[in-house]
Amino acid sequence: MKFPQNVIATIGRAWKRVDPFSLQVRLTIGVVLVSALGLGGVAGWTGWQMQQILIASQKQQIWAVVDRLSQDAALYSEMMPVKAGLQKAIDNRTTVNLLLWVSQPDGSIIAQSQALSAPSTENHQVTQQLLAFSGKLMAPQIHQIHGHYWALCGIPLTVKGETVGKLYAAQDITSEQTMFIAAIRILSIASLLSVLGMTFVIAYYVRRSLSSLRQMSQLAGVISAEDLGQARIELKNAPSEVKELAEMWDKMLSRLSGSWEQQRQFVSNVSHELRTPLAIVHGYLQSTLRRSDNLTEMQREALEIAASEADRTIRLLQDLLDLARADSGYMHFQMESLDLNELVSELAEMAEKYSNRAIALEAEHRIWVKADRNRLQQVLMNLINNAVKYSEPSESIIINLSQADHQVTIQVSDHGCGIPLQHQTRIFEPFYRVDEARARTTGGTGLGLSIVKTLVEGMNGTITVRSKIGVGSTFTITLPAA
């Protein structure tokens, strides 16, 4: 039978979704194996019992025939010779399915059923194989001979207290054996179907039993840092063990929420408290550098380094404060419709003067975007500064603007050193630097891209990066069109 291609494809997709190491698969396989072994054991024991019953039934019939044959032979031997009496008794007891013969120790046959003495051509081989058992004493056994099943038995025959030979009885039980084999086959098929049915039932039951754990996993997957305080896992009709686990999970979320809030509050407070005194120190250093003409070269260099570090620390604190405000939800965005071409053109001109680098703007038509002007300027200036820092002075920076449907795309590209692939997924994390030494020399704080991502997402947008070592990097911002 050929299965349709769509059915095979559906089964293939379902199989690919199966996790062989999942708890559901392990429980299902374990329970099914135990059930299959139990059911197989019962089926095997039932088949063996049926076989024993069949053999016992045939044995009882053969012993009854032997007993009657002995009595008939004793009766006939009073009127005729023993051999003639035996033949007479055998002729009387022989049926279509029952063959009898008596052999002496030397293997010669002194009396036998007529079918054995003059067999037909088709039964000749059967007769020969049956007579081959002569001379052997045996308990009732079942043998298959040329497609037929025979119950064979050989015992000593005694007439009037004297042993005259060995009596053999062969009964054709093909019909009974065929029925037995058919019953075993039906029992095997029924067992297999039962195992398959149990597999589906057990898989469904295990899936339902584990649905609470799956629900917990899904709820945990969507909980963010902002939701820790309100997140609660509510399960209906869950086992008591899973409910207890959910309660422990809720308590852990509450503790994490408290710790997260304390951390954000600490960062915000420290940033706010340190920014003002550092700004004063930076102001005094700048004032001293401007007004003091009697400073030595070494003193001026020391003051310049101190002023530079103070300025860098102030920017770091400002970045930390921005992140803390964003995490706390205190950063507000004034969303408005902006002429993106005009905004980016002004930023490009200002960046060219500041960095003395060529910055090219590419846009096919006028584009309007819905964003916060100040925040978008901060985002673009951060990306342009990064492109300037990590590319050669002779290379230009390219800003490409495009629009598709209701989305506006801004791409900032450079031809710099590039970002290794293993770092591209982490460069938006706070304080993460690809090259710690180089970031220090360029004045980076490790928070710029993290703030960029926070601001872009706050304006309902996304930011991604595509980079190749030695070729350059492209940062892509997507924002809603106005």
C-alpha positions in Angstrom: 0.0 0.0 0.0 1.4 3.4 -1.0 0.9 6.3 1.4 0.2 9.8 -0.1 3.1 12.2 -0.1 1.3 14.7 2.1 0.6 12.1 4.8 4.3 11.0 4.8 5.3 14.7 5.0 2.9 15.3 7.9 4.3 12.3 9.8 7.8 13.4 9.1 7.2 16.9 10.4 5.5 15.5 13.5 8.4 13.1 14.1 10.9 16.0 13.9 9.0 17.8 16.6 9.4 14.8 19.0 12.2 15.3 21.5 13.5 11.9 22.4 15.0 13.2 25.7 11.8 14.8 26.9 10.0 13.6 30.0 6.8 12.9 28.0 8.6 10.6 25.6 10.5 8.8 28.4 7.4 8.2 30.5 5.4 7.1 27.4 8.1 4.6 26.3 8.6 3.3 29.8 4.9 2.7 30.5 4.4 1.2 27.0 7.3 -1.1 27.4 6.1 -2.4 30.8 2.6 -2.8 29.4 3.9 -4.6 26.3 6.0 -6.9 28.3 3.1 -7.7 30.6 0.7 -8.2 27.8 3.2 -10.3 25.8 3.8 -12.4 28.9 0.1 -13.0 29.3 -0.3 -13.8 25.6 2.7 -16.2 25.6 1.4 -17.9 28.8 -2.1 -18.2 27.2 -0.6 -19.8 24.1 1.5 -22.2 26.1 -1.6 -23.2 28.1 -3.6 -23.8 25.0 -0.9 -26.0 23.6 -0.8 -28.0 26.8 -4.5 -28.4 26.8 -4.4 -29.6 23.1 -1.6 -32.1 23.9 -3.4 -33.4 27.0 -6.6 -33.8 25.1 -4.9 -35.8 22.4 -3.0 -37.8 25.0 -6.2 -38.7 26.7 -7.8 -39.8 23.4 -4.7 -42.0 22.5 -4.6 -43.6 25.9 -8.3 -44.4 25.6 -7.7 -46.0 22.1 -4.7 -48.0 23.4 -6.7 -49.3 26.4 -9.6 -50.4 24.2 -7.2 -51.9 21.6 -5.6 -54.0 24.3 -9.0 -55.3 25.4 -10.1 -56.1 21.9 -6.8 -57.9 21.1 -7.2 -60.0 24.2 -10.7 -60.9 23.2 -9.9 -61.8 19.6 -6.8 -63.8 20.6 -9.1 -66.3 22.3 -10.7 -67.1 18.9 -7.7 -66.7 16.6 -3.9 -66.3 16.7 -2.5 -63.2 18.4 -1.3 -61.5 15.2 -4.7 -62.0 13.6 -6.4 -60.8 16.7 -4.2 -57.7 16.7 -4.9 -56.9 13.1 -8.7 -57.4 13.7 -8.6 -55.0 16.7 -6.6 -52.4 14.7 -9.0 -52.6 11.8 -11.9 -52.0 14.1 -10.3 -49.0 15.8 -8.7 -47.3 12.8 -10.4 -44.2 11.5 -9.7 -41.6 8.8 -7.6 -39.5 11.3 -6.3 -42.4 13.4 -3.5 -44.8 12.3 -2.3 -47.7 14.4 0.5 -50.2 14.1 2.4 -52.7 16.3 6.1 -53.4 15.8 8.5 -55.9 17.4 11.9 -55.1 18.9 13.6 -55.9 15.6 11.5 -53.2 13.9 9.2 -55.6 12.0 5.6 -54.7 11.9 3.1 -57.5 12.8 -0.1 -55.5 12.5 -1.0 -52.1 11.1 -3.9 -50.0 9.7 -4.8 -50.6 6.1 -3.8 -47.1 5.1 -0.2 -47.9 6.2 0.0 -51.2 4.4 -1.3 -49.9 1.1 -0.8 -46.1 1.1 -1.6 -43.9 -1.8 1.1 -42.1 -3.8 0.5 -38.8 -2.1 0.5 -40.3 1.4 3.5 -42.6 0.8 6.0 -40.1 2.2 3.8 -39.5 5.2 3.5 -43.2 5.9 7.2 -43.7 5.6 8.0 -40.9 8.1 5.3 -42.2 10.5 6.7 -45.8 10.4 10.2 -44.4 11.0 9.2 -43.8 14.6 8.9 -47.6 15.1 11.1 -49.0 17.8 11.0 -45.8 20.0 9.0 -45.4 23.1 7.5 -41.9 23.4 5.0 -39.9 25.3 2.4 -38.1 23.2 4.1 -35.5 20.9 3.1 -33.3 18.0 5.0 -33.5 14.8 4.5 -31.7 11.5 4.8 -34.0 8.5 4.3 -32.7 4.9 1.9 -29.9 6.0 -0.1 -32.1 8.4 0.1 -32.2 12.2 0.2 -35.6 13.9 -0.1 -36.6 17.6 2.2 -39.6 18.0 2.5 -42.0 20.9 4.4 -45.3 21.4 3.9 -47.6 24.3 4.4 -51.3 25.1 1.4 -53.5 24.2 0.5 -56.4 26.5 -2.0 -59.1 25.7 -2.9 -61.7 28.4 0.1 -60.6 30.5 2.6 -61.0 27.6 4.3 -58.1 25.8 3.7 -58.7 22.1 5.4 -55.5 20.8 5.1 -51.7 20.8 1.8 -50.1 19.9 2.0 -46.8 18.0 -0.9 -44.5 17.5 -0.8 -41.5 15.1 -3.8 -39.2 15.0 -4.1 -36.4 12.4 -4.8 -33.2 14.4 -4.3 -30.8 11.5 -7.7 -29.1 11.9 -7.2 -28.7 15.6 -3.6 -27.4 15.2 -4.7 -25.1 12.4 -7.4 -23.6 14.7 -4.8 -23.4 17.5 -2.3 -21.5 15.2 -5.1 -19.2 14.0 -6.0 -18.5 17.6 -2.4 -17.7 18.4 -2.1 -15.4 15.4 -5.3 -13.6 16.4 -4.1 -13.3 19.9 -0.7 -11.8 18.7 -2.5 -9.3 16.4 -4.9 -8.4 19.2 -1.9 -7.9 21.5 -0.1 -5.7 19.0 -3.2 -3.6 18.4 -3.7 -3.3 22.1 -0.1 -2.1 22.6 -0.5 0.5 19.8 -3.8 1.6 21.3 -2.3 1.8 24.7 0.6 3.8 23.3 -1.7 6.5 22.0 -3.8 6.5 25.2 -0.7 6.6 27.4 0.9 9.3 25.3 -2.2 11.4 25.5 -2.5 10.8 29.3 1.1 11.7 29.9 0.8 14.8 27.8 -2.2 15.9 29.8 -0.5 15.1 33.0 2.6 17.2 32.0 0.5 20.1 30.6 0.9 22.0 33.9 4.7 21.8 33.6 4.5 23.0 30.0 2.3 25.9 31.1 4.8 26.8 33.7 7.6 26.8 31.1 5.6 29.0 28.7 4.7 31.5 31.5 8.4 31.6 32.6 9.5 32.2 29.0 7.5 35.4 28.7 8.4 36.9 32.0 10.7 39.9 31.7 12.6 41.9 34.3 9.7 44.5 34.2 7.1 41.8 35.0 8.9 40.2 38.0 6.8 42.1 40.5 3.4 41.2 38.9 4.2 37.8 37.4 2.3 34.9 39.0 1.9 31.4 37.8 -1.7 30.2 38.1 -2.4 26.6 37.3 -5.8 24.9 37.2 -6.4 21.2 37.8 -2.6 20.6 38.4 -1.2 17.9 40.5 -0.4 18.9 44.1 3.4 18.5 43.5 3.2 20.9 40.5 1.1 23.4 42.5 3.8 23.3 45.2 6.4 23.9 42.6 4.4 26.9 41.2 4.2 28.4 44.7 7.9 28.1 45.2 8.4 29.6 41.7 6.2 32.6 42.6 8.1 33.2 45.8 11.4 33.1 43.9 10.0 35.6 41.4 9.1 37.9 44.3 12.6 37.7 45.7 14.1 38.3 42.3 11.8 41.3 41.8 12.9 42.8 45.1 16.6 42.3 44.3 16.2 43.7 40.8 14.4 46.8 42.2 17.1 47.3 44.8 19.8 47.1 42.2 18.1 49.6 39.9 17.5 51.9 42.8 21.1 51.7 43.8 22.4 52.4 40.3 20.1 55.3 39.9 20.9 56.8 43.3 24.7 56.3 42.9 24.6 57.8 39.4 22.6 60.8 40.5 24.7 61.5 43.6 28.1 61.1 41.9 27.2 63.0 38.8 27.0 66.5 40.4 30.3 66.4 42.4 32.1 65.0 39.4 30.7 67.7 37.2 32.0 70.3 39.7 35.5 68.6 39.7 35.5 68.5 35.9 34.6 72.2 35.8 37.4 73.2 38.2 39.9 71.2 36.2 38.8 72.8 32.9 38.9 76.3 34.5 42.4 75.6 35.9 43.6 74.5 32.5 42.2 77.6 30.8 43.4 80.2 33.4 46.8 78.9 34.5 49.7 80.0 32.3 52.5 79.0 34.8 51.8 75.3 34.7 54.6 73.0 33.7 54.2 70.5 30.9 53.9 67.7 33.3 51.3 69.5 35.4 49.2 70.4 32.4 49.4 66.8 31.1 48.3 65.5 34.5 45.3 67.9 34.7 44.3 67.1 31.1 44.3 63.3 31.9 42.3 64.0 35.1 39.8 66.2 33.2 39.4 63.5 30.5 38.8 60.8 33.0 36.3 63.0 34.9 34.5 63.6 31.6 34.5 59.9 30.8 33.1 59.1 34.3 30.4 61.7 34.0 29.3 60.2 30.6 29.3 56.8 32.2 27.2 57.9 35.1 24.8 59.6 32.6 24.5 56.4 30.7 23.8 54.4 33.8 21.2 56.9 34.9 19.5 56.7 31.5 19.4 52.9 31.8 18.1 53.0 35.3 15.3 55.4 34.2 14.5 53.1 31.3 14.4 50.1 33.5 12.2 51.9 36.1 9.8 53.2 33.4 10.7 56.8 34.1 12.0 57.5 30.7 9.3 59.2 28.7 9.2 59.5 24.9 7.6 62.5 23.1 6.5 60.6 19.9 5.9 62.9 16.9 6.0 62.8 13.1 9.5 63.7 12.0 11.0 64.5 8.6 13.7 61.7 8.7 15.6 63.0 5.7 16.0 66.5 7.3 16.9 65.1 10.7 19.6 62.7 9.4 21.0 65.3 7.1 21.5 67.8 9.9 23.2 65.1 12.1 25.4 64.0 9.2 26.7 67.6 8.6 27.3 68.1 12.3 29.1 64.7 12.5 31.3 65.5 9.5 32.5 68.8 11.1 33.1 67.1 14.4 34.9 64.0 13.2 36.3 65.4 9.9 35.0 62.2 8.2 32.9 61.8 5.0 29.3 60.8 5.8 27.1 59.9 2.9 23.3 59.9 3.1 21.3 57.7 0.7 17.5 58.1 0.4 15.3 57.6 -2.7 12.4 59.9 -1.4 11.2 61.9 1.5 10.5 59.7 4.5 8.5 60.5 7.6 8.9 58.5 10.9 7.1 58.5 14.2 9.7 58.9 16.9 11.1 61.1 19.7 13.4 63.6 18.1 16.0 63.9 20.9 16.1 60.2 21.5 16.5 59.4 17.8 19.3 61.9 17.5 21.0 60.3 20.5 20.7 56.9 18.9 22.0 58.0 15.5 24.9 59.9 17.0 25.9 56.9 19.0 25.9 54.7 15.9 27.8 57.3 13.9 30.4 57.7 16.6 30.9 53.9 16.8 31.4 53.8 13.0 33.9 56.6 13.2 35.9 55.0 16.0 36.1 51.5 14.5 36.9 52.3 10.8 39.8 53.9 9.1 39.9 57.7 8.6 39.9 57.3 4.8 36.7 55.3 4.8 33.3 57.0 4.6 30.2 56.3 6.7 27.0 55.5 4.9 23.5 56.2 6.2 20.7 54.6 4.1 17.0 55.4 4.5 14.2 53.3 3.1 10.5 52.6 3.7 8.5 49.5 3.2 4.7 49.5 4.0 4.5 50.9 7.5 8.1 50.4 8.5 11.0 52.8 8.2 14.5 51.4 8.0 17.7 53.3 8.9 21.0 51.6 8.2 24.4 52.9 9.4 27.3 51.2 7.6 31.0 51.4 7.9 34.0 49.7 6.3 35.9 49.0 9.6 37.4 46.0 11.3 34.0 44.2 11.8 32.6 42.3 14.7 33.3 38.5 15.2 30.2 36.4 14.8 30.3 35.0 18.4 30.1 38.6 19.8 27.3 39.9 17.6 24.5 38.6 19.8 26.0 40.2 22.9 27.2 43.6 21.9 23.9 45.2 23.1 24.5 43.9 26.6 25.6 46.6 29.2 29.4 46.8 29.7 30.0 44.2 27.0 33.1 45.0 24.8 34.5 43.0 21.9 38.0 44.3 22.5 38.5 45.5 26.0 41.9 47.2 25.3 40.7 49.0 22.2 37.4 50.1 23.8 39.5 51.8 26.5 41.6 53.7 24.1 38.6 54.9 22.1 36.9 56.2 25.3 34.0 53.7 25.2 32.0 52.9 28.3 30.4 49.7 27.1 26.9 51.2 27.5 26.4 53.0 24.2 24.8 50.1 22.2 22.9 49.0 25.3 21.3 52.5 25.5 20.7 52.6 21.8 18.8 49.3 22.0 16.8 50.6 25.0 15.9 53.9 23.2 15.0 52.2 19.9 12.7 49.7 21.7 11.2 52.5 23.7 10.1 54.1 20.4 8.5 50.7 19.3 11.4 49.8 17.1 14.1 47.1 16.7 17.8 47.2 16.0 20.0 44.4 14.6 23.6 44.2 13.4 25.2 42.4 10.5 29.0 42.3 10.4 32.0 40.6 8.8 35.6 40.7 9.9 37.7 43.0 7.7 34.6 44.1 5.7 32.6 46.3 8.1 29.4 46.5 10.1 25.8 47.5 9.3 23.4 48.5 12.1 19.8 48.4 11.0 17.1 50.3 12.9 13.4 49.7 12.1 10.8 52.2 13.3 7.1 52.8 12.6 6.4 55.1 9.7 4.4 58.3 10.4 
